[in-house]
Amino acid sequence: MLRLACAFACLLSVFVLQSSVCLAQPHAWTLPECCDYAIAHSISIRQQENQCRQQEINLSNAVNSRLPDLSGSMSQNFSFGRGLTADNTYSNTNTSSTNFSLGTSVPLFTGFQIPNQIKMSKLNLEAATADLEKAKNDIRMQVAQAYVQILYDMEIADVAHRQIAIDSQQVVRLAALVDNGKASGAQLSQQKATLANSRLTATQADNNLSVALLSLSQLLELPSASGFTVVRPAVGESGGSLAAAAIPSPDAVYAEALGIKPEIAAQQLRLRATDNNIAIARSGYMPTLSFSGGIGSNYYTTSKFPSDGFGTQLKNNFSQYIGLNLNVPIFNRFQTRNNIRSAKIEQQNQQLTLDNTKKTLYKEIQQVCLNATAARAKYESSAAAAQSSNDAFVLMQAKYENGKANITEFNESKNACLRAESDLVQARYELLYQHSLINFYRGRPLEF
């Protein structure tokens, strides 16, 4: 029984230890997780969402302008001094009056101003929604760029630490040779100095990685970068497939982007809204018709004269009215004409804004396609250089260990191999990033 209890206690302690280790391990963020979190916590995105809400309110105001209004009023007036009395004579009297009224008005025809205002408000709301999506895309691209920088710094740090491992092995080997009298202390000291430089390089690489992680964590609005890390995609095999993949022409990517990019949609919607703005300005030439109606009553007293009671007067003085109000514009100092001219100028400016947005998009796509072509060429040459440098280092290492090469030649070959490996890593991630950007412009998710 005691043995069973001890075994159970041991199993429980192992389970608790494993659980604590799992909890202590930091969560590695994927690129989609980083993008979603950054969008959910970005202040600029929240501001853009408020712009959409403001446009929703403007649309509500435009729709509700068709409804009748209702207003009530009450006034109390006092007059003193000489005035006309009920018997058509003048005398010094004090009078007071209390008035109550309730009125409403309904627009019947406004020269099509209200329906055009509603259409324009709807288009502005759709444009603001497209602006919101554009802001999200900008955040995604910023996150992806920072993410790639982290991946690159991770690989560089790994290369630097592998360099430490190689130099450490040589220090151990030379120390054994010194003990056997087959190597000099100077050679051992030189190799130790090389190991120290390798450790310094690794420290700098680790610091660069920490800075990159901090930059992305700040972009995500995380309270702290402590424990923050990202998932490293397996791109070792995909580099060759990306290099073999065809890069589409800028015109082909641009043709797809025109129909899906939110910045283009936003400017096109605003251009359509300028037609309604011109129609609203032209409504100033047309008459307007409205219906009005209301009820009211009053209470009136004059000093030195008898008057009925408050309730009696309100009942006896109760009145109602209805009416139609027609307003025909004749001349308003050319204000309507100038409003139309201003609306047409705004339309021209909006057309220019749309054209400029299209040109900017085309330039961005041209640059991305050019960068992808350059990245592919860089990857191919870097892969060949890395293979050659690695083969040369393997031969040099064998010669050095057999005493046919000195330590300077060994370190030069080793450093050349590591530089070629670093260049290959950079080229691989650059190629991956540029291909992801091309797909992003074509409406696909930004992912590695």
Secondary structure, DSSP 8 states (H G I E B T S, - for coil): -HHHHHHHHHHHHHHHHHHHHHHHS--EE-HHHHHHHHHHH-HHHHHHHHHHHHHHHHHHHHHHTTS-EEEEEEEEEEE-SEEE-TTS-EEE--EEEEEEEEEEEEEEE-TTHHHHHHHHHHHHHHHHHHHHHHHHHHHHHHHHHHHHHHHHHHHHHHHHHHHHHHHHHHHHHHHHHHHTTSS-HHHHHHHHHHHHHHHHHHHHHHHHHHHHHHHHHHHTT-S--TT-EE-----TTHHHHHHHS----HHHHHHHHHTT-HHHHHHHHHHHHHHHHHHHHHGGGS-EEEEEEEEEEEEEEETTS----HHHHHHHT-EEEEEEEEE-----TTHHHHHHHHHHHHHHHHHHHHHHHHHHHHHHHHHHHHHHHHHHHHHHHHHHHHHHHHHHHHHHHHHHHTTSS-HHHHHHHHHHHHHHHHHHHHHHHHHHHHHHHHHHHTT-----
